[in-house]
Amino acid sequence: MSAEGRIALAEMHAFVIRCMTKAGAKTSHSSALADLLVAADYRGHYSHGLNRLDMYVKDIQAGITVSDKEPEILKETAATAYVDGNNVLGPVVGKYCIDVAIRKAKDAGIGWVTAKGSNHFGIAGWYAMRAMEQGLIGMAFTNTSPLMVPTRAKKSTLGTNPIACAAPANNGDSFVLDMATTAVALGKLELNERKGLEIPIGWGCDTDGKATPDPSKASGLMPLGGTEECSGYKGYGLAMMVEIFCGILAGADFGPNIRRWKTTEREANLGQCFVAIDPSAFAPGFSDRLSQLNDSLRNLEPSEEQSKVLVAGDPERKHMEKCDQQGGILYHENQIKYARDLATKLDIEPPQVI
């Protein structure tokens, strides 16, 4: 019988907590991570949900990420804050920082927070949406382990360095951009390899910096755009911009100085940046105009039959509606096996598959 099936959101949330507390994380930190991972899969970003759980487990087990501290503000003004994440789980740091940014935006019109001493924080959009849900424009950025091979280079020296921006429109509508500055996130290569699938040319490159369709041979990720001829230098430039907001501005590790992906020989010390903006501090009618823009784009004539012009966040919204209709998140059978294998290793109850 196929192991493919659905897992209820609450069940997956509980499973993440079981895994992380067994690994040694305290419950509040485990819950923050569970919020993030379940949100990722619920929105259809499978590369950053359950797929990432074993990485967080291993980091806690190895003691390279801690759970006996909390983030703290080192320096602040009315509109800014500089935070030390104290090497706790990335979602714990990120949640703390965006909440500080939200509070400052409500008081000063904008909140800009940078953090050092953080770790992998999952989908950047989760933090931006946290601000959006309170009527603010939210943005989040993070540097990551060197995975991107810059244009004309052979070796990876920058991270996927994602960008997220979320803004509220009318009647629950919104704009939610959540993107890596590489062609894709590493997790998409990992999922294709787990499923036994090739990757499109332009996602990853081999040790010579050449594009490859084999995910097992991809030693680095290509920048957004791919090759130089396809404007890959733009993705390269955006990655550097994120690095300036994060590693450089926060005094964290940056670029090639960040530890290699999934190694545990030293702390990650990632830099992150969180922004919240109160649109009411500017021209009135922000959500009205955003709704008009969204509608004008969605109503454009599509270039292909059976397709529609979408706005950033629409695919995720459709995926969430599908999950709600089917009573849970649908996982590939190999992902289910992965979760059960992890449960066996940790000697805990596996997630219940519907």
N, C-alpha and C positions, 0 to 999 in steps of 0.2 A: 504494500500500500504506500502511495506517495506520502512523503512527510510535508509536502507543501500545504500551507493553510494559513488561516487568519489567527492573529493574536489580538485580543482586546487591548485597548490602550492602557487601561488600568492594570491589566495583567503584565504587560511589558514593563510598565513603570515599576511595579512591585519586583519583577525579576531583576531589573537593574539595581535596585536597592539591595536585594539579596546578594547579588554578586559583589557589590562594592563594600558592603558592611562585612561580608566574609573575608574580603581582601584586606580589610583593616581601616576603611574610611568610616568616619562618623556619620550618623544617620542624616543630619542636615546637609552635609556635603554630598552624600549619596543621592539624596532627594533632588538637589539642584541639578546634578548630572542626569538623573532620570528624566527630569522635566525637559532638558535639552535634547537628549537622545530620542525620546519618544516624539517630541515635536518635529525632529528631523525626518524620521520615518513617516510620520503622519502627513507631512508636507511633500513626501515623495523624494526626499534627499537621502536615499538609502546609503549612500557612501559615508554619511556622517552620523548615522544612528546606531542600530545594533552592530553594524559592521565595525565600529570603533571601540566597542565595549572592552574587548580583551586588552587593548592598549592601555586604557585607564586602569584596569585591574592590575596589569603587570607593573605599571608605574607606582601604584600604591604598595604592591607586594615588595617591590625592590627598594622601597623607601626613597626613591628619587623624587617622588611627589609626596607631600605630607598632608596630614589631616588633623593635626593638633594645633593649628594656628588659624588666624583669620586675616583677611586683607586689612590694611590700615592706611589712612591718609598721612602723607609725609609733609605736604605743603598744599595750601589752598588759598584762593581768592574768592570773591563773590561769584565768579563765573567759571573758575577752573579748579582742578584738583590733581595732585600728583600722588599716586597710590603705589604702595609696595604690596604685591600679591602674596608675599611670604611663601611662595612655592606651593600653594594649595591648588586643588583642581581648577582648571581654567574656567569652567562654568561658574564656580563660586566667585572667582575674581571678577569675571565679566558681569555677573548679576549685581554684585556690589557696586561696581563702577558705573554701570548704566543707571542704577538707582540714584547714585550721587549726582550724575549728570542731569537726571530728570528733576531732582529737587532744586538744583541750581537754575535750570531753565525756567522753572515756575517762578523763581524769585528774581532772576536777572535777565530772563529772555533767552539765555543760552547757557549750556553747561558743557564744558570741554574737559574730559578726564583722560589722563594717560596713566598707564600702569607698567611697572617692571615686575620681574619675579613671578610671571604668570606661566601658564601651561596651555596646551591645546584646548581651545574653547568651543569646538564644534561649529555649527552653522552661525555665521555672523549675523544673519537675518533675525535670529531669535532675540538678540539684544536690541536691534533697531526697532523691532516690532513691540518690544516692551515699552519703548517711549511712545510709539505710534498709538498704542492702546490707551494712552492718556492724552491724546489730542496733540501730540508733539511730533515733529520730524525727528527721526532717530537715525543715527549712523554708527557703524562699528567697523573697526579695522584691526587686523592682527598680522604680525609677521609670523613666519613659520620656518621649520627646518629647511635648509637649502635643497630644493627639489627642481626649481626652474633652471633650465639651461638658457641663459640670455642669448639674444641674437648674436651670431658670429662666434659664440663660445662653444667649447666641447664639454665643459664641466658645469654642473649645477652650483650656483652661488647665491641664488635668491629663493625665497619661498613662494608658495602659491599666493600668499599675501592677499586675502580676500577683502572685498569691499561690499558693504551692505548699506542700503538707504531705504527707509520705510516712511511713508507719508500718508496721512488720513484724508480720505475723500468723504463724500456724503453717503449716508445709508449703509454703512459698513464696508463701502468700497475703499480701495487703497492702491497705492503703488508700493511694491515690495521688491526691491532689487537685491539679490544676494548672489554674488559671483566671485569666482577666483580670477586672478590676473594671469593665470595659466589657461591653456585651452580648456582643460577640465581639472577637477580635483583628483588627487592621487587615488582616492577611494573608488573612483569610477574604473580605473585600471584594475584595482584589486577585485572589484565585483566581477568584471569581465573575466579575469583569470580564474576566480572561484567558480564561475559558470562555464568555463571552458570556451570562451568567446574571444575572437580577435578584437583589436581596438582600431578605430578609424585612423588613417594616416593623418598626422598632425597633432595627435594627443601626446605621444611620448617619443623619446629618441633613445638610441642605443649609446654605447660608450664612445662612439665616434661623433656623437651629436647629430646622427642621421635618423630621420623618421622611421619608425618600425611599427608593424601591425601586431607584433607579438608582445602582449603585456608582460610576459616573464623576462623579456630582453630589454624592456624599457628601464634604463637607468636614470632617466630624468624626464621632466615634463617640459613641453614646449610652451612658450608664452602665448597669451591670447592673440589669435591671428595666425599662429603657426610659424611658417617660414618668413624670412625677411621680405620676400616678394609679396606675401599676403599681409604685410603690415605687422608682423610679430614684434617689431620694435615698439609698437604702441603698448602692447601688453607688458613688455619689459619696462617701459617708462612708468606705467601705472604701478607696477610692483615696487619700483624705487620710490614713488610718491608715498605709498603705504609704509615703506620702510622708514621714511623721514618722519611720518606721523607717529610711528610706533617705536622701533628700536632706537632711532636717533633721538627723538624728542624725549623719550622716557628714560634714556640712559640704560636700556636693556641690551642684551646681545643683539647683533644685527648681521644680516647677510651671511657670509661664509663663516662668521664667528659662532653662529647658533649650532648647537649639537646636531649631529646627523639624525635623520628620521628613525624613530623607534629604538634608539640607543639609550642606555641608562647609565653611562659612565659619569655624567654630571648633570646638574640641574639645567632645565631648558632655558630659564630666564627670558621668556618671550616678552616682547613689548606689545602693548595693545592700546587702542584709542577709542573712546566712546563719546559721542556727541548727541546732545538733545537740544532742539531749537523750538521755541514757542512761536508758531506762525502768527499769533495775535500781536506779537511785538512789531509786526511789519504791516503790509497792506491788508485791510479787512477782506474777507471772502475767500480765504485760501482754499478751503475744502470745496467751495463751489467751483472755482476755476479748475482745480485738479479733476473734479468730476467731469467737467466739460471737456477737458483734454483727454481723459480716459475714454469717454464716450466717442469723441471724434475719431480716435485711433481705432477703437473696436468696430466702428461702423464703416471703416474703409473697405473698399472692395478687395477681397482676397485674391492673390495671384494664382491660387490653385483651388479647384473645386473641393468641397467637403472640408475646407479648413477655414479658420477665422483669424483675423488679426488680433493678437493678444497684447495685453499690458503686463509688465513684470509683476508676478504674483498670481496671475490667472491660472497657470498650470497647477500651482500648489493648491489653490482654492478648489479646483476641480478634483484633485487627488484627495483632499480632505473630505469633500462631499461623498466621494466614492467609498472611502473608509467608513464614513458614518452609515452609508446605505448597507454595506456588507457586514457591519458590526465589528470591525477591527481592521488591523493592518495586514495586508496580504504579503507574505514573505515567500521567496523562492525556497525550494526544498533544501538547497545547500545552505541557505541562511538559517533555516530551522535546525539543520544538523549541527551547524556551527554553535548555535545557542545551546543545544543539548550537550554537545561535547564540552562546552565551557562549564555548564552546570555540573557535569560529571567530574571535571577537574577540581572544581571548588566544593564538591560534595554538598550541593544544594538542590532544591526542587527546580526542575526545568520549567520554562513557561508553558502554560496550558494552551495547546493548539485547538482551535475551534474546528 
